[in-house]
């Protein structure tokens, strides 16, 4: 009887860890484009990436809504010169992860 109870508890604990691990790990943010120190010829940039375990995602404070798989794509206009983009993902417990990318738009003559 004790052995059966031990096995059941081990299974429940294992299942709980497998299902709860994403919550324990916190938010995850991967920016696929642009890479850091990217130069773009025009001031128009399409940003793409993936977020997991998040309730809020922003680019320079502006909200972004990922699809059901966590993928997102956003097109923004940047001024000439150097810009720093800040990506922030927040989970439901208030934990955040931040990524930055420096982008350069050359002056046109």
C-alpha positions as CSV (number, residue, x, y, z in Angstrom):
1,X,0.0,0.0,0.0
2,X,2.8,2.4,0.9
3,X,4.6,1.6,-2.3
4,X,1.5,2.3,-4.4
5,X,1.0,5.7,-2.6
6,X,4.7,6.5,-3.2
7,X,4.4,5.8,-6.9
8,X,1.2,7.9,-7.2
9,X,2.9,10.8,-5.4
10,X,5.9,10.5,-7.6
11,X,3.8,10.6,-10.7
12,X,1.8,13.6,-9.5
13,X,4.9,15.5,-8.6
14,X,6.6,14.7,-11.9
15,X,3.5,15.8,-13.8
16,X,3.3,19.0,-11.8
17,X,6.9,19.9,-12.5
18,X,6.5,19.2,-16.2
19,X,3.3,21.3,-16.5
20,X,4.5,24.0,-14.1
21,X,8.1,24.4,-15.4
22,X,7.2,27.2,-17.9
23,X,5.6,29.2,-15.1
24,X,8.6,28.7,-12.9
25,X,11.0,29.6,-15.7
26,X,9.4,33.0,-16.4
27,X,9.0,34.9,-19.7
28,X,11.1,34.1,-22.7
29,X,11.8,36.5,-25.5
30,X,13.7,35.8,-28.8
31,X,14.2,38.5,-31.4
32,X,14.8,36.9,-34.8
33,X,15.2,40.2,-36.7
34,X,16.9,42.6,-36.4
35,X,20.2,41.5,-35.0
36,X,22.2,44.0,-33.0
37,X,24.0,46.7,-34.9
38,X,21.9,46.2,-38.0
39,X,22.0,48.9,-40.7
40,X,18.9,49.4,-42.8
41,X,18.8,51.4,-46.0
42,X,15.4,52.9,-45.4
43,X,13.7,54.0,-42.2
44,X,11.2,51.2,-42.3
45,X,12.0,48.1,-40.3
46,X,10.0,44.9,-39.8
47,X,10.7,43.3,-36.5
48,X,10.1,39.7,-35.8
49,X,10.5,37.3,-32.9
50,X,8.8,35.0,-30.5
51,X,7.6,35.4,-26.9
52,X,6.6,32.6,-24.5
53,X,5.0,32.7,-21.1
54,X,4.1,36.4,-21.4
55,X,1.1,38.5,-20.6
56,X,2.6,41.8,-22.0
57,X,5.0,42.4,-24.8
58,X,6.3,45.9,-25.7
59,X,8.7,47.5,-28.2
60,X,9.9,50.8,-26.8
61,X,6.8,50.9,-24.6
62,X,4.3,50.3,-27.4
63,X,2.2,47.1,-26.9
64,X,2.7,44.2,-29.3
65,X,0.2,41.3,-29.6
66,X,1.8,38.0,-30.4
67,X,-0.2,35.3,-32.2
68,X,-1.3,32.1,-30.5
69,X,2.1,30.5,-31.0
70,X,3.9,33.5,-29.5
71,X,5.2,34.8,-32.8
72,X,5.1,38.5,-33.5
73,X,5.9,40.8,-36.4
74,X,5.7,44.6,-36.2
75,X,6.7,47.2,-38.8
76,X,8.0,50.5,-37.5
77,X,9.5,53.7,-38.9
78,X,12.9,54.9,-37.6
79,X,14.6,58.2,-38.0
80,X,18.0,58.6,-39.8
81,X,20.9,57.9,-37.5
82,X,21.3,55.5,-34.6
83,X,18.3,54.1,-32.7
84,X,18.1,51.7,-29.8
85,X,15.0,49.4,-29.6
86,X,14.0,48.0,-26.3
87,X,11.9,44.8,-26.2
88,X,10.2,43.9,-22.9
89,X,8.2,40.8,-22.1
90,X,6.4,40.4,-18.8
91,X,4.8,37.3,-17.3
92,X,1.7,37.2,-15.0
93,X,3.9,37.3,-11.9
94,X,5.5,40.6,-12.9
95,X,8.8,39.0,-13.9
96,X,10.4,40.7,-17.0
97,X,13.0,40.0,-19.6
98,X,14.4,42.8,-21.8
99,X,16.4,42.7,-25.0
100,X,17.8,45.7,-26.9
101,X,18.9,46.1,-30.5
102,X,20.9,49.0,-32.0
103,X,19.8,50.0,-35.5
104,X,21.4,52.4,-37.9
105,X,19.7,54.2,-40.7
106,X,22.2,56.1,-43.0
107,X,21.5,59.6,-44.2
108,X,20.2,59.9,-47.7
109,X,21.6,62.6,-50.0
